[in-house]
Amino acid sequence: MTLASSTSIDKRAIEAVADPVCAAHGVSLVDVVWTMDRGGPVLRVLIDRDRPDLADGEPGSGVSVEDCQGVSRDLSTALDVHDRIVPSGRYRLEVSSPGLDRPLVKERDFVRFVGREVKVQTRAPVPGTADRKKVQGVLRGLEDGQVRVEDGPQTWAVPFEDIVKAHIVYRFSRPGSARA
């Protein structure tokens, strides 16, 4: 990922440091994002924990504020030890839950959230379309490197390696009505 300031990070190297820190706290690493904010560079780390009290794919993170604090503290120390992983200079480390519109980053995400509405953006046109690079519909799974998204009568087979961005679409419902 390249920033406007030409600063880049090795995402895999940061994940290699963050994964064991997350595992030690009983949470899983969802994603790491290096971005610029008004106050300067920010390393955003999204963590999650499966909640057995929720049906598979239901929204809601088992991550507490204490989990975020613990991962932030220990990851900050680990990144200081591996100081060549992040660009030199000051940056802000933010650790949080993925939120209701959770990004889908890893192959396991496309299995875990089957049945949920998703939005997928690709770098190349989606096969079977003239030039569409965005599809939205119900996630039907991942098979042979293809993410299946059903939009009414149409099911799109999107190559996993072509996905630039994907996330769950959360629809708020009114009290007393079923969730869409």
C-alpha positions as CSV (number, residue, x, y, z in Angstrom):
1,M,0.0,0.0,0.0
2,T,1.5,3.3,-1.0
3,L,0.7,6.6,0.5
4,A,0.7,10.0,-1.1
5,S,4.0,10.7,0.7
6,S,5.6,7.7,-1.1
7,T,5.9,5.9,2.2
8,S,5.2,2.3,2.0
9,I,5.0,-0.6,4.4
10,D,5.5,-4.3,4.2
11,K,2.0,-5.5,5.2
12,R,3.1,-9.1,5.4
13,A,5.9,-8.2,7.8
14,I,3.6,-6.3,10.1
15,E,1.1,-9.1,10.0
16,A,3.9,-11.6,10.9
17,V,4.6,-9.5,14.1
18,A,0.9,-8.7,14.8
19,D,-0.5,-12.3,14.4
20,P,1.3,-13.8,17.5
21,V,0.5,-10.7,19.6
22,C,-3.2,-11.1,18.7
23,A,-3.1,-14.8,19.3
24,A,-1.6,-14.2,22.8
25,H,-4.6,-12.1,23.6
26,G,-7.1,-14.6,22.2
27,V,-8.1,-12.5,19.3
28,S,-7.5,-12.8,15.5
29,L,-5.9,-10.2,13.2
30,V,-8.4,-9.0,10.6
31,D,-6.3,-6.4,8.7
32,V,-3.6,-3.8,9.0
33,V,-3.8,-0.5,7.1
34,W,-1.2,2.2,6.8
35,T,-2.7,5.5,6.1
36,M,-2.3,9.3,6.4
37,D,-4.4,11.3,8.8
38,R,-4.4,15.0,9.7
39,G,-2.0,14.3,12.6
40,G,0.3,12.2,10.4
41,P,0.7,8.5,9.6
42,V,-1.5,5.9,11.2
43,L,-1.1,2.2,11.5
44,R,-4.7,0.8,11.9
45,V,-5.0,-2.7,13.2
46,L,-8.3,-4.5,13.2
47,I,-8.9,-7.4,15.5
48,D,-11.8,-9.7,16.1
49,R,-12.9,-12.6,18.3
50,D,-15.5,-15.2,17.4
51,R,-18.5,-15.1,19.6
52,P,-20.1,-18.5,20.2
53,D,-23.3,-16.9,21.4
54,L,-23.9,-15.5,17.8
55,A,-24.9,-17.5,14.8
56,D,-22.2,-17.8,12.2
57,G,-21.8,-14.6,10.2
58,E,-23.9,-12.5,12.6
59,P,-22.5,-9.1,13.2
60,G,-20.9,-8.3,16.5
61,S,-17.4,-8.6,17.7
62,G,-16.2,-10.3,20.8
63,V,-13.5,-7.6,21.1
64,S,-13.5,-5.5,24.3
65,V,-11.8,-2.2,25.0
66,E,-9.4,-4.1,27.2
67,D,-8.5,-6.4,24.3
68,C,-7.7,-3.4,22.1
69,Q,-5.6,-1.8,24.9
70,G,-3.7,-5.0,25.5
71,V,-3.0,-5.7,21.8
72,S,-2.0,-2.0,21.3
73,R,0.4,-2.1,24.3
74,D,2.1,-5.4,23.2
75,L,2.1,-4.7,19.5
76,S,3.6,-1.2,20.1
77,T,6.5,-2.9,22.0
78,A,6.9,-5.6,19.3
79,L,7.0,-3.0,16.5
80,D,9.6,-1.0,18.5
81,V,11.8,-4.2,18.6
82,H,11.2,-4.7,14.8
83,D,11.8,-1.1,14.0
84,R,12.6,-1.6,10.3
85,I,9.1,-2.9,9.6
86,V,7.4,0.5,9.9
87,P,8.8,3.6,8.2
88,S,11.0,5.7,10.5
89,G,9.5,8.6,12.3
90,R,6.4,9.1,14.3
91,Y,3.1,7.3,13.6
92,R,0.0,6.6,15.6
93,L,-1.1,3.0,16.3
94,E,-4.8,2.4,16.4
95,V,-6.3,-1.0,17.4
96,S,-10.0,-1.6,17.1
97,S,-12.7,-4.0,16.2
98,P,-13.7,-4.3,12.5
99,G,-17.1,-2.7,13.0
100,L,-20.5,-3.7,11.5
101,D,-19.3,-3.2,7.9
102,R,-16.4,-5.6,8.6
103,P,-13.8,-5.8,5.8
104,L,-13.4,-9.2,4.2
105,V,-9.6,-9.7,3.7
106,K,-8.6,-13.3,4.0
107,E,-10.0,-16.3,2.3
108,R,-11.4,-17.6,5.6
109,D,-13.5,-14.4,5.8
110,F,-15.3,-15.5,2.6
111,V,-16.2,-18.8,4.2
112,R,-17.1,-17.5,7.7
113,F,-19.6,-14.9,6.4
114,V,-21.5,-17.0,3.9
115,G,-25.1,-15.8,3.7
116,R,-24.3,-12.2,4.5
117,E,-24.8,-9.3,2.1
118,V,-21.4,-8.1,0.8
119,K,-19.9,-5.5,-1.5
120,V,-16.9,-6.5,-3.6
121,Q,-14.6,-4.2,-5.6
122,T,-12.1,-5.7,-8.1
123,R,-9.1,-4.5,-10.0
124,A,-10.3,-6.0,-13.3
125,P,-13.9,-6.3,-14.6
126,V,-15.9,-9.1,-13.0
127,P,-16.1,-12.1,-15.3
128,G,-19.4,-12.2,-17.1
129,T,-19.7,-8.4,-17.1
130,A,-18.7,-5.9,-19.7
131,D,-16.8,-3.6,-17.4
132,R,-18.3,-3.9,-13.9
133,K,-15.6,-3.7,-11.1
134,K,-18.1,-3.7,-8.2
135,V,-20.7,-6.3,-7.3
136,Q,-23.1,-6.5,-4.3
137,G,-25.2,-9.4,-3.2
138,V,-25.3,-12.4,-0.9
139,L,-22.0,-14.2,-0.3
140,R,-22.3,-17.8,-1.3
141,G,-18.8,-18.9,-0.5
142,L,-15.3,-19.5,-1.9
143,E,-14.5,-22.4,-4.1
144,D,-11.4,-22.9,-6.3
145,G,-10.2,-19.4,-5.7
146,Q,-13.5,-17.9,-6.8
147,V,-15.7,-15.8,-4.4
148,R,-19.4,-16.4,-5.3
149,V,-21.7,-13.5,-4.9
150,E,-25.4,-13.9,-5.7
151,D,-27.4,-10.9,-6.9
152,G,-30.9,-12.0,-7.5
153,P,-30.9,-14.5,-10.4
154,Q,-27.2,-13.8,-11.2
155,T,-24.3,-15.4,-9.4
156,W,-20.9,-13.8,-10.0
157,A,-17.7,-15.8,-9.6
158,V,-15.1,-13.3,-8.6
159,P,-11.4,-14.4,-8.6
160,F,-10.1,-13.9,-5.1
161,E,-6.8,-12.5,-6.3
162,D,-8.7,-9.7,-8.2
163,I,-10.4,-8.4,-5.1
164,V,-9.2,-5.0,-4.1
165,K,-11.7,-4.4,-1.3
166,A,-14.7,-6.3,0.1
167,H,-16.8,-5.7,3.1
168,I,-20.1,-6.8,4.8
169,V,-23.1,-4.6,4.1
170,Y,-25.0,-4.0,7.3
171,R,-28.5,-2.9,7.1
172,F,-30.1,-1.4,10.2
173,S,-33.7,-2.4,10.8
174,R,-36.5,-0.7,12.6
175,P,-37.6,-2.1,15.9
176,G,-40.2,-4.8,15.3
177,S,-39.1,-5.4,11.7
178,A,-36.9,-8.2,10.3
179,R,-33.3,-7.3,9.4
180,A,-32.9,-7.0,5.6
